[in-house]
Amino acid sequence: MVSEYATYCESCMKAPPPFSKIISYGIYDGALRKAIHLLKFRAIKRLARPLAVLLSELHIPDADGIVPVPLHSQKLREREFNQTALIGRHLSQESGIPLLLDVLKKDKATLPQTDVTGKERLKNVKNTFTAGKSVTGLRLILVDDVITTGATVYECAKVLKKAGAASITVVALARSTPKHTPHTTAGTHQQG
């Protein structure tokens, strides 16, 4: 058991995650949840800019590139856009950090993370991402919309680290408050 005031969770102390920290704007609830849902499931793309502005208000470290969590090509065809890529594009414009769309790919279709339990989430996304090109020595910002267990960003960061990234900071709009499972609270957290 780890103190609620600790910077790192018990899982992270046993096996450090491939990212340096997670920074999220807020809790996945209320108006923030509604805005994310409208963007993601109702295709109200004009919400991407104000959501990115929220992220730009966070203390985001200097970086060489912003990498959005990718969608599998089948999901991208269904949805017709990647909400994290839209948010990442606007965050890039706000921050001046280049957007890198071709460094991370999702090669395997998976069940939606919302359809599997916390313990199954890591298994669901395991080995589904690949690096599109080398990111050797780059300091990266990995952007996601919502983090629940951290399984998706964990797997993405692992691939980026293996491709040579010097550091990875995860930046998300919202963080849910799940029951503790491995990597649910991986890394350090700041919420604005």
N, C-alpha and C positions, 0 to 999 in steps of 0.2 A: 504494500500500500504506500502511496506517495501523498505527501501533503498537497492540499488543494492550492497552496501558494507556491508550489514548485514550478520552475520554468519548464522542466521536461517531465513527460509522463514516464511511468514505469517501463513501458515497452521501449521508449526511446533511450532510456538509460541502459537497457540490456543490449539493444541493437540500434545504433543511431540511424535515422532515416537518410535517404540520399539527398534531401534538401536541407537548407540551413534553418529555415523557419517558414511558418505560415502566417500571413497577414490577411485578416479579413475585415471587411467594412462593418459588418453587423451580424446579428442573429437572423437566421432564416425564419422570419415571422413577419406578420403585419404588412405594412406597405412595401417593404423590401421584397418579401416573398411574392406579393401580388405583382410587382413590377417585373420580377424575374420570370414569373409564369406568363405574363402578357407578352414578353419578348420571346420566350422560348417556345411556348405552345400556341400562342395566338398570332405569332409573326408580326408583332408591332415593333418593327425594327428601329423606329425612331427613339425607342427607349434605350438603345445601346449607348448613345452619347451621354445622356445624363447619368447613367449607371457607371460609365467610365470616368466621368467627372468625380463621382463619389470615390472611386478607387484612387484617382490622382490626388485626392486630399490626404491620403495615407502617407506615412513615411516609407516610401519605396526606395530601396537602396539604388545606387548607381548601377547600371547594367549595360551590357552590350546588345541585348535583344530581348524582345517580348515574344514568348511562345504560347499560343493558345492551345488548350487541350483539344486535340482533333476529334472529329467524328469519323466513323467508318463511312465509306463511300455510299453504302446502301442507305444509312441514316441521313446522310447529307442530301441524297436524292429525294428522300421522303420529306424532309423538313425544308429543303431548298436553301438553307443557310446554316452556318455554324455560329451560334450565339456568342461563344467565347472568342471566335475570330473577329466578330463585329465589335465586341467590347475591347478586345486587344487592339484593333485598328484605331479606335478612338482614344484609348489610353496611350498609344504610341504618339498620336497627334498632340495630346495634352502634355506628355512628358518629354518628347523628343527622342525617346528610345526606339530604335528600329523594330518593326514588326517582322518576325521570322516565321513565315507560314510553311516553309518547306523543310524544316528540321525534324519534325515529329509527325509520324503517320500512325493511324489506327488501321492495322491490316486485317483484323478479325472482327466479325460482327459478334456482339455480345448481347445478353439480355440487358434491358435498362437496369441500372444500379438500384432504382427504386423498387424493382420487382424481386430483389434477392435480399436475404437477411444480412446483417452486419458481418457475420463470419464468412458468408459466401461471397461477399463483394470482392475481396482480394483475389480469390480463386477465379471469379468471373472475368476480371481484367488482366490476369496474369498472362504474360507473353502475347498481349494483343497489340502492343505499340512497338514501333521500330524507329530508328533514327533515319531521316531522309538524307542527311549529310553530316559531316563532322562539325562539332561545335567546340573543338579543342581550345581550351583556355578561355572560353567565353563565360561571362557572368550573366545568367539568364533569369528572367522573370517568367514563371509558369503561371498562366492565367486560367482560372476556372470560375464558373458561376456560383456553384454551391458545393461545399465540402461537408459530407456527412461522416463517413468513416475515415476518409483520407486515402482509400484504396486506389482510386484513379490517379490522384496526383502522386502518390507513392510510386506507382508503376511507371508513370510518365517520367518522373525525376530519375528513377533508376536507369531508364533507357538513356536519358540525356547525360547522366553522369558517366555511363559506360561509353558514350560517344565522345567523351572528353571535356564536358562542361566543367569549368573551374568551380562554379557555385550555382545553386538554384534556390531562388526564393519563390515560394508559392504565394500568389495574391488572388484572393477570391472575394466576390461580393458578399457572400453569406456563408455562415457556418451553422449547421444544425447543432443541437445539443443531444447527441445520442448517448445511449448507455455505453460504458467503456468496453471496447473490444480492441484487439491489437491494432495499433496505428490509428485509433480514432482521434487521439490527441497528439499525433506525432509532431515533433518540432516545437518551436516556440510560437507563441500566439500573441498577436496584438489585435485588439478589436477597437474600432473607433466609434 
